[in-house]
Amino acid sequence: MIKLAVGDALIDILGTDTNFQPAAGVEVCITEVGSNGTSATSVDVYDGTTTSVIGATSHVGILVKIFITNSNYIRGTGVANHFYSGVQTK
């Protein structure tokens, strides 16, 4: 678990089929996501059941503004590493 304070920058790399799920009560604004995948990979917002794709296949970097929580979080799927960056807001 990554421990941050409000206002701290966050940059991380997810391995294959892994999540970044903030602790309960924490909110993070994701500002960029990406993948080095060549096929069947995606970076998604996930709630434990439903997936919404942010970027798929080989996206070097996609600028976004998505707030994630313990309930709706980032998931990297497929056979590639994924990255995300953002700022803790709560």
C-alpha positions in Angstrom: 0.0 0.0 0.0 1.3 3.4 -1.0 0.9 6.0 1.8 0.6 9.6 0.7 -0.7 12.9 2.1 -3.2 15.2 0.4 -1.4 17.1 -2.4 1.3 14.4 -2.9 2.1 13.4 -6.5 1.7 9.7 -7.4 3.4 7.9 -10.2 3.4 4.1 -10.3 3.8 1.1 -12.6 1.3 -1.8 -12.5 2.3 -5.2 -13.5 0.0 -7.4 -15.6 -3.5 -7.8 -14.2 -3.1 -5.7 -11.1 -5.0 -2.9 -9.4 -4.3 0.4 -7.7 -7.1 0.7 -5.1 -6.7 3.6 -2.6 -7.4 3.0 1.0 -11.0 3.7 2.4 -11.6 7.4 2.6 -8.8 8.3 0.2 -9.4 10.0 -3.2 -6.9 10.3 -6.0 -7.2 12.4 -9.2 -5.6 10.3 -12.0 -4.1 12.6 -14.7 -2.4 10.2 -17.1 -2.5 6.5 -17.8 -0.6 4.3 -20.3 0.6 0.9 -21.4 3.5 -0.6 -23.2 1.3 -3.5 -24.5 1.1 -4.6 -28.0 -2.2 -6.5 -27.9 -5.2 -7.2 -25.6 -4.2 -4.8 -22.8 -6.1 -2.0 -21.2 -6.1 0.5 -18.3 -9.6 0.6 -16.8 -11.7 2.0 -14.0 -13.0 -0.9 -12.1 -15.5 -1.3 -9.2 -14.9 -5.0 -8.5 -17.6 -6.1 -11.0 -17.8 -3.6 -13.9 -15.0 -2.4 -16.1 -14.8 0.9 -18.0 -11.8 1.1 -20.4 -9.8 4.3 -20.3 -7.1 3.2 -22.8 -6.5 0.0 -24.7 -3.5 -1.7 -26.5 -0.3 0.4 -26.9 -1.1 3.8 -25.6 2.0 5.6 -24.6 0.1 8.1 -22.5 -3.5 9.3 -22.3 -4.2 12.5 -20.4 -7.3 12.1 -18.2 -9.0 13.6 -15.2 -10.5 10.8 -13.3 -11.1 10.7 -9.5 -10.7 7.2 -8.0 -11.6 5.9 -4.6 -11.6 2.6 -2.7 -14.9 1.8 -4.6 -13.9 2.8 -8.1 -10.2 2.2 -8.9 -7.6 1.7 -11.6 -7.0 -1.8 -13.1 -4.4 -2.8 -15.6 -5.2 -5.9 -17.6 -3.5 -8.0 -20.2 0.1 -9.0 -20.9 1.8 -5.6 -20.4 2.9 -3.2 -17.8 0.7 -0.1 -17.2 1.4 3.2 -15.6 -0.6 6.0 -14.0 0.1 9.3 -12.4 -2.0 11.6 -10.3 -2.4 13.6 -7.1 -4.0 12.6 -3.8 -7.0 14.9 -3.2 -8.5 13.5 0.0 
